[in-house]
Amino acid sequence: YSDGSGTGAIALNVKVFEFNRNVDKYVLKPVAKVYNKVMPDQLQRGVQNAFINVRFVPRMINNIFQGKFKGAGLEVTRFLINSTAGVAGFIDVAKRMGIETPREDFGQTLGVYGVNPGPYLLIPLLPPYTVRDFAGFVFDLFLDPLNFFVFPIAEIDGAPRLITNRDTAIFGQLGIRVGEVVNDRSLNLEKFQGVEEATLDLYGAVRNAYLQSRAKAIKE
């Protein structure tokens, strides 16, 4: 696997990679460590489950786009079970019942229809993408109920929304995003421990792992 881009673009990617790595090392990880001390692991997993549960809409729609109607049905079933018996999604009751399905996104949908991934792309403060997957990420943002119903990222005339004040919506979006990132990082404090020291080309290793995982997800 390669970046699919020129030397200049690769050099820029490497710089962004180092920037994100330093943000994680000096800001995100220390904050996550403090968060981990005050927040029980079970509650952290509950928060993660709740975010996953409320975002069933883009996963369901992408299942439909890909012709995976069984997967779409499972997403709806999981949402109904976890939103009720799972206390608003904090407990993944559906998983305990064996009701699971791969998570689909619009980047995968584009890949299923033959869209080339394009160059590998790194953006400050965001996870890795290809150009195709970043376009899919943006599309999925507008399918996320939190983004069009609770804290709308765009004003659409006549569309129902809980928060009508624009500034409140922006701060709500920021708070949700920061909280979710810190919670996820806290759950993965040991994930990269020792990897940086043991890997000579960390950028290349992360890039290849991402590209391989995305290729596998599209085939599933």
N, C-alpha and C positions, 0 to 999 in steps of 0.2 A: 504494500500500500504506500501511496505517496500523497503529498499535499494536493497535487493536481494544479499547482500554481508555480509562478516563477520564483527566482531566488529572492527578489525583493519582498514578495508577499510572505515567503517562508520566514525571512528575517523579521518581518513585522509580527508574524504569529509568535515567534520565539520571544520577542520583547513583551508581547501581551501575556504570554504564558508565564514569564518571570514576574510580571506585575501582579497577576492573579495569585500566583504562588506566594508572593510576599504579603499580599492582603490577607490571605488565608493564615499565613504563619504569624503575622504580627497583630492582626485584628480579629479575624473570625474565629480562629482556634482558641485564643485566650478567652474571648467572650463565651464561646461554647463550653469551655471548661468550667467557668463560673456558673453558667446556666445548668450544666450537668450536676453540679453539687447541690443546687437548690430544687431542681426538678426531678422527681423520681423517674426511673426508666420507663415504668409502665405508663405514666402520664405522657411522657415524650412520645411513646409509640401510639398512644391514643390520639395525640395531636396530629401525628403523621397520618394515621388512618382516616381522621376526619377530613383532612385536606384531600386525600386520595378519593374518598367517598364523594365529596361534593363536586369533584371534577369528572364525574362519570359521563357527562354530556359529550365532550369532544371524543372520548374513547368510544362511546356508543356510535356516534355519527361516523367516525372513521372505520369502524367495523362494517357499517352499512355501505360506505363508499367502496370498501374492498370486497363486498359481497359476502362478508362473514356474518350472516344473519344470526347464527347460533351465538356467536360472540357478542353481538349487540343485545340479544335477549339475556345473556348471562350478565352483562353489565347492568341492565335494568333490574334484574333479579337481585344482584348483589346490592344495588343502591337501596332497593325497597327493604331488604332484610336488614342491612346495616343501619339504615336511617331509623328503623323502628326498634328491633330487638338489639341492635348494636349501639343504642343511645346516641343518635345523631352521627353515627359513623365512627365513634371513638373505639368501638370494639368490632373487629372484623369477624363477625359471627358467620358470615357466608363462607369465609375461608375454612373455618372449623367444620363446616358442613361439606367441604370439598367442592364448593362452587367457586371456581377460579377461571380466568381466561387471560391470555397475554394482553398487555396494555398497548393499544394502537394509537398512533398519532398521525398527523397529516403528512409529516415527512416520510413516514412509512407508506402512507397511501400513495404519495407521488412516486416513491420507489417501485411500488407494485405495478404502477402504470408505465414504468420504464423511464421515468425522469432521471437523468444522470445526477449523481450527488454533487458534482462540481467541486471546486476547491475546498479544502479543509479550512475552517474559519474560526478564529479566536477573537472574542469581543471582551473588553474589560468588564469584570464582575459577573460574567455569564459563563455557563458551562460550554464545552466544545460543541461545534456544529460543523456541518458542511453547508454550502450555500442553499442546497435543497432543504436540509433539515431546519435551517434558520427560517426560511420562508414558511415551512410547516409550523414552526413554533409560533410565529406571528399570527398565522391563521387560527391556530388552536387557542390563542389568547382571547380571540373574539367569540369563541364557543364556550369559554369558561364562565359558568354562572356567576362566579364572584366578580367577573369583569364586566358583565352586561346587566346584571340584576342588582347585586349588592353594592359594589363600588364601581360604577360604570366608567370605563376608560374613554368612552365616546358618547356624546349626547345624541340620541336618536328620538326624533319627535314621536310622541305617542307610546314609546316603549316603557313598560313598567320598570321601576327601579326603587329600591328601598331608600337609598341616599340620594337626595336631589341637589344638595350643595356641592359645587364643584371642588372647592378646597377640602371639604371633609372627605370626599371620594378619593382625592389624591393622597391625603395623609393616611386614609384607610388602606389604600393600595400599598403604600410604602410600609406601613406597619405589618400587614399580612406577609409581604415578601420577606422583610427582615426576620420576622418571627419564624417563618417556615425555613429559611436558610439556616438560622442559628439552631433550630430544633433538629434539622437533618444532620448538620455538622456535629452536633452533640451525640447523636446516635451513631456516628461514624468516626469517633475520635481516634480509634486505633487503625482506621482503614489504611492510611498511608504511612503508618509508623514503620520505619526501617526501610521503606521502599526507596526513598530519596537517596539514602546512603548506598544502597545496594545496586542502584541503576545508574549506569554511566550516561545514557541518553534518556533522561526522564521525559523530555518533550516528545521524542519519537515513540517511547513506550506508551504514553498516554494517547497519542494520536492513533497508533496502530490498534490499541485496545478498543478505542471508540469506533473506528471504521469497521473493524471486524464485528463488533457487537451490533452495529446498525445493519450491516449486511445480513447477519444471522436473523435479526428481528424481522427484516423484510421477507425472508424466505419462509418464516414460520406461518 
